């Protein structure tokens, strides 16, 4: 996997490497504009390798991904597919990532082995762009569940419930979700959760806000009504501005909501 460029010279180097690769190239870039810039530069290559597959694992909006795919196809530079990933730093280190693949079915046998070198699962979601659509739909739900879990835990604790008891009830009932069971926002409920290490590590609040924003853009393009999107985005945006929340795991919204601290 090629590194994210941090400066113009490295951006040029990444473009040069991608231009010369003969079979499969994989990119992971921060924002849509970075993906456009890198692949636009590649189109200047006068002799592109035949049958090259370009796999982009960035989390960007599906429309930008489709635009880049068309640009590369029109320039004869290879097939561009999207494969955003889930699993974070821990998954990348352990090679247990899950990839959501958007690609023609005929390309799956070529793409899947390359991705399985870095992960455990490749979920083919449909045509090019479908991987990103699936990723953003999932992360939109995650963003809402995270806030709702923080509110529910705070509410129950202010009613006098023990946080571990409350989480135990939720996790065998209809409120069960990943933020309640795996990444509970209350310190001590889940020892491996970010809340138990002062919200350090994990999935940064800035990344959650970015993905939520991308989902909102894609929803507007699709004509999908999102009743809770703007409210949730405002929560993450405001929380990120607080010094005691900025740079922390996205479950830190519990702190932003003035969540009750458990008694030792």
HELIX and SHEET records of a PDB file:
HELIX    1   1 UNK A    8  UNK A   20  1                                  13    
HELIX    2   2 UNK A   32  UNK A   42  1                                  11    
HELIX    3   3 UNK A   62  UNK A   74  1                                  13    
HELIX    4   4 UNK A   88  UNK A   94  1                                   7    
HELIX    5   5 UNK A  105  UNK A  116  1                                  12    
HELIX    6   6 UNK A  130  UNK A  158  1                                  29    
HELIX    7   7 UNK A  163  UNK A  170  1                                   8    
HELIX    8   8 UNK A  178  UNK A  181  1                                   4    
HELIX    9   9 UNK A  194  UNK A  197  5                                   4    
HELIX   10  10 UNK A  205  UNK A  222  1                                  18    
HELIX   11  11 UNK A  229  UNK A  241  1                                  13    
HELIX   12  12 UNK A  250  UNK A  252  5                                   3    
HELIX   13  13 UNK A  253  UNK A  256  1                                   4    
SHEET    1   A 5 UNK A  24  UNK A  27  0                                        
SHEET    2   A 5 UNK A  53  UNK A  56  1                                        
SHEET    3   A 5 UNK A  79  UNK A  86  1                                        
SHEET    4   A 5 UNK A  97  UNK A 102 -1                                        
SHEET    5   A 5 UNK A 119  UNK A 126  1                                        
END                                                                             
